[in-house]
Amino acid sequence: MFVHLRLSLLFLLLTAALPLVAQSPLYFPPNSGTTWAATTPQSLGWCQPQLDTLLNYLASKRTKSFIVLKDGRMVVEQYYGTYTRDSLWYWASAGKSLTATLVGIAQQEGLLSLSDSTSKYLGRGWSAAPASKERLITVRHQLSMTTGLDDTPPLPCDNETTSAGCLRYLADAGTRWAYHTGPYRLLQDVIARASGLTINQYTNQRLASRIGMSGLWYNDVYYSRARDMARFGLLILNRGTWEQTAILSDAAYFQAMTTPSQTHNRSYGYLWWLNGQPSHMLPTTQLVFNGPMVPTAPTDMIAALGKNDQKIYVVPSLGLVVVRQGQSAGASKLAVSSFDAELWRRLMAAIQCRPLGSRNNTAIGGIGVFPQPAAEQLRVTLPANLGSCTLSLVTALGQLVHSQRSSNSEAELDLKPLPSGVYFLQVTDSQGQLLATRRIVH
């Protein structure tokens, strides 16, 4: 009796100590028809003026569609110009994240294993790497962008080419990260040969038809409507389960897919971009940058990102899925773009109901740059106690184009002599230690 009483009291104390988290149950739209429950921004406490500013900004940035789901319910569904709810558009590299999910499903079915050599499915000679090096490349390396194949092959090859002669050995698999679309695209062939189905058949049977999503792979690129992207984002928000139906039931794989997949680029999982990491890398460069990929977005955000700013953002802590389709809206690096940070700065202002501010001055470690984009002059703010430092501008390929020393709390860089494009500002202290790296759009 006394022991039972003590256990009961202990249980009450422990449960009382647990944080109370108010969570709305997720809504899932029917798999057929156009019904999709909605909720208003006002009911969520969002501010309409800031939201209107965001929607106008998106219109100015060649957006075709913009969707925001909160706990699965439609909060914003906006289409621009002649684009409608039934219009189709390409996912570009956002489709990589769909492929990663399909690989997970194929593994849980026993059709393949991430540790398998890619040659098991594609045969020997699928690349130009020596046979002993080609055998080292696994499905996991394709998922994590660590095949070691040269991501900048000579012409007429390019980053997206899948022909064997263009997939040249550069380093052993697993020893470097590089955003290389060619080896990724061959994952679709791996799935097809492991399953005995075409990639469209496998996608439709194992995933799309089960969540009411319709789309089509064409030349290795997925096409669909905006709502289909939102359905896929909602599936990922619920960790691979659609309502009560487990689509990707392998919890270990889902966890590995949405956390750092290797040590080179902490902001990359299995073909998903990860926010909130201490550093990140970008396509076309081997530089490692301090700070999160999108400093204005929630730290737990994961993202499917495609060329010309095709976006599926998933934020578990806020129950959000955000979709954007359209033409290029910022200085793009194939996937990550200057548009990401600006979109989230404006969206968070609407969600948190705070003033948007008159300038974009995103600081990392007390170091800020503005305006962004910068036309002629770039102002850099520095911590007052920093002392002497060096400000260096480098291209995406790591070429130094400008360097100057500063011992003040502010400095200005003259960008007029430089061609338009994306640069990286590196701030080093008097000992040569890298303090911060910032993307600069000129």
N, C-alpha and C positions, 0 to 999 in steps of 0.2 A: 504493500500500500504506500509506504513512505517512498520507496524507490520509484513507483509509478508517478507519484506526485512530483518528485524531483524532475523526472523526465518530462512531464507535462509543462512544468515551469520553464525548463530549459528550452523546449520547443517554442513556447510563447515568446521568450526573450529573443531567440534567434529570428523568428519570423517578424517580430517587431522591428528588428534592426535592419531588415531588408528594405532597400529603397522602393518606393512606390512609383512605378512608371505607368503613366496613362497611355495606353496604346489602343488605337482604333483597329477593329478587325479589318483585314484586307478585303476589298471588294474585287470580284472577278467578273468581267462582262460575259454574257452568253457567248458560246462558240459560234453562233450564227446570228445573222441579223445585224442591225445597227444600234441596238440598245446599249447604252453605256451610262451608268449612273453618274451624276455630276454633283459637285458642291461649289459654293460660291467663294471667291476670295474673301469676302467680307465675313463669312461665317468662320473662317480660319484666322481672322484677325490680320489679314494681309491688307496692305494699303493700295487702293486703286490708283492714285496718282502715280506712284512709282511703277506700278504694273503697266499703266498706260505708256509711261516713258520707255519702259523696256520694249513693249510691243511696237512702238514707233521706231525705236532704235533697230529692232530686227527688220522692220520694213525697209529701212535705209541700207541694210546690209545684205540685200538680195536673198532674203529668206523666202522659202516656199511654204513651209509649215512649221508650227511650233506647238508642242503639247506639253502640259504639265499635269501629272497625276499625283494626287495626295492619297495615300493608302488605297490606291487603285481607282479612285474616283476622279473624274475629269474636272479639273479646275480651269484650265486654259486649253482651248483648241482653236487655233488661229491659222487661217490660210491666206495667202497673199497672191494678188494678181489673178491669173487664170487657173492657178493650182487649186484643186479641190480635195475633199476627203477621199475620193476614189482615184486620184492621180497616183501614178507610179513614179518612183525615183530610185536611184541607186544608193546602196549603203556605202559603197567604196570600202575602205578598210575597216569600217564598223562591222562589216561582215566577218572579220577575223574572229570577233568575240562569239558570233554565232557558230563558227566552225569549232572553236574551243569547246563549246557546250556539246556539239555533236560528237566530238572525240571522246568526251566524258561518258556520253551515253553508249558509244560503241565499246568502250572499255568495260562498263558495267554489264554489258551483254556478253562479255567474253570474246568479242571479235578481235580485239587487239590489246596490246599493253604498251604503256608509255615507254617502257624500257626496251621495247623491240627496236631493232635496227630498221631504219626506213627501207633498207634494201630488201627486207623480208617481203615487203608489199610491192615495191617498185622494181625489184630486180637489180642486179649489178649493173653499174654504168649509168645510173640515173643522173649522175653528176660527172663533172670532169675531174673530180678529186681522185688521187690514187686510191686503189681498191682498199688498202689497209686503213686509209683515213675515212673513206666513205662508209665503211662498216661501223665506224665509231658514232656516226650520226643516228640518233634515235628519234622516235616520235616526240619525246619530251623536248629534245633540242629544237625541233620545228615549232613546238608550242611556245617555247621561251625565247625564241629568236637568238639561239646560241649555236647554230649549226657550224660556225666557223667558215662558211663559204663567203666569198668576196661579194659584199653588198654594193660595190662600185666597179662592176666588170667593164672592160673596154667595149667601145662601140663595135658592132651594132647592138650589143646587149644592153640591158638596163636593169634596174632594181627589181622589176616585175617579171623578167623573162624566166621561163621554166625549162627551156631546152637545156639538155645536159651540157653542151659546150659552153654555156654561159654561167654555169654553176661551178665556179673555180675554187679550188682549195686556197685558203688564206691562213687559217689557224686550226688547231685541233678543236673538235666539237666541245663546247662547254667552257672554253677559255676566253671568249669575248662575247659581248652583246652587240648586235647590230640589227637595225630595222630592215629586214630583207624580205620582200614580198614573194619573190620567186619560190624559195623553199617552203614558205607558208602555203602557197597555192597548191603545192603537191600534197598537202594534207587531205585535200578533197579526193585526190586519187587514192590515197591510203584508205580512206573511209570506204570508197566505192569498191575497191578490190577486197577489202576485209569483209564487207557485207554482201557482195554480189549484187548490189543495187547501184543505180546511178546516184549521184549526189542529190539530185532533185527528189528522187524516190525516197532516199533515206531521210532527207530533211522533212518531207511531208509526212511520211509514215511515223517517224519516231518523235517528231516535235510539233511541226506546224499545225497539222490537222487536230492535234490534241489540245491546242490552246486557241484555236480559232484564227490562226495566223495564215495568211496566204502570201506567197511570194515565189520568186523564180531565180535560180542561179543561171547566169548567162555569161559565158566567157570568164568564169571564176568569180563573178561579181553578183551579189544578191540585189534584187529589185523588189520593192514592195510599196505599200501605202504607209503613211505616217502612223496610222493606228496599229499596223502590224509591228512596227518598231516598238510602239508603246506596250503591246502585248508581250513581246520578248523581254522588254525591260521589267515588266511586272513579274514575269516568271523568275527572273534573276533576283528581284527584290524579295521574293518568297523562297529564295535559295533552292530553286529548281523544281518547286512543286506548284502546280496549277490547281488552286482550290484544294481539293483532297486527292488529286492525282499526282503522284510522284513521276516527273519526267526525267530529271537527273537526280536519282536517289542516292548516289555515291557521295556522302557527306565529306569524306576525306578528299575526293577529287575537287569538289566545289571549293573547299577551303584552300586547296593548293592553287586552284585557278584564280582566286581572288586575293591572294597574298603574294609577296615577292617570290618569283620563281627561280631566281639566281642572285648572286651577290653583286653582279656588275651594274645592273640597273634596278634599284630597289622599287622603282615605280612601274614595274611591269610584271604581271602575273603570267597566266597562260593566255596570251593574246588579249588581255584586258589591261587597260591603264589604271594605275592605282594612285590616288591622291594621298596627301598627308604623310608622305615618306620623307626621311631626312635629306634625300638627294634624288636626282632624276637625270636621265639621259634623254636625248631627242633623236629623231631620225636624221640621217646623213652626217652625224658627227659622233666622235668618240669622246667628246668632253663630258665630264660629270659636273652637274650643277647643284649647288647647295639649295636646300629648301624644297618645299612641295611643288608639284607640277602646276597646280592651279591654286595659288595662295588665297584667292578670294572665295573658294568653294569649301564646303565641309570636308574635314579631314578624312572621313570614311567613304567618300565618294569613289566609286569605280566607274569606268567609262569605256564605251565602245566608240572609237574615234576614227573618222574617215576623211579622206582627201576632200578639199573644198567644204570642210566644216559640216560633214554629216555626223550627228551626235546622238548617242543614247547615254544619258547620265543616270546612275542609280545611287541614291543616298539612303541607306537603311535607317540612319538615326533620325531622319526627318520623314521617312515614308514616301520619298519622292522618286518619280521617274520623269525625266525631262528629255524630250525629243526635238531635234532641229534638223530639217532638210533644207537644202538650197544650194546656191552658188557660193564661191569662196567669200568669206566675210572678214577675213583677217590675214595677217602674214602667216601662211600655213607651212608647216613642216611635215607634209604628207598626212599627218594625223593630228598632232598637237598644234594649236594655233594661238595667236594672240587674242583671238575671239573668245576662247574659253574663259580667260580671266575677266574680260569685260562683261560677258553675258552673266557670269555668276556674281560679279559686283552689283549689277543692276537687279538681278533676281533676288539676292539676299536683302537688298534694300527694301524691296517690296514685301518679302516675307517677314522681316524684322521690323518693318514700319519705321525706318529711319531715313534721314536725309541722304540723298544720293551723293552729295558733295560736288564741287565744281571742277575737281581735277583728279586724275588717276595717278596716285603716288603710292604704289605698293612697295612696302619696305621689307627687307629681309635683314634681320639683325641690326636694325637701326639705319640701314642704307636704303635710300629710295631714289627713284628716277622718275622724271616727268618732263614734258608731257609724253604720252604714249598714244598713238604713234608720234614721233618727233620729225619735224620737217627740216629744220635747219640747226637748231640748238638743242642740246640735251642737258638738263640740269640734274646734278647728282647731289643729294643731301647725305652728309656723313656725320657720324656721332662726334660730338664736340671733343671727346677725350681720345679720339682715334690717333691724332698726331699725323705724321707724314705717311702718305700712302701713294700707291701708283694705280692709275685708272687706265685700263687697256681695253681696246675694242678689237675683237677678233671675228672673223667670218665663221660661218657654220662649218667650214672645213678646217678651222683652227689657225687660219692665217692672220697674223697681227697686222692691223691697218692703222692703228693710232695708239699712242701711249703718252701719258702726261702725269706729272707728279702733282700732288696737292697736299697742303697742310692746313686747309681751312675746312669749315663745316659745310661749305657748298662749293661746287665746281661746275664749270660749264664746258661742254665739249662741242666743237664745231663739226657738224655733220655734213655741211654743204659739199665738200669735195668727194663725199662717198656716194657710190651708186645706191639707189633704193634697194631695200631688202631687209633681211633679218641679221642682226649682229648680236654679239654677246659681250656685255661689259663685265670685266673681271677686276675686282678690287683686291689688291694685295697690300699687306702692311710693310713696314720698313725692313722686315726680315725676309720678305718674299713669300709670306704665308698667305694663301688664298682665303679671303674673308667672305666673299659673296660673288655670285654670278647672276646677272640679270639679262633676260632677253630684251633686246631693243628692236623696235620696229621703226624703220626709217623710210 
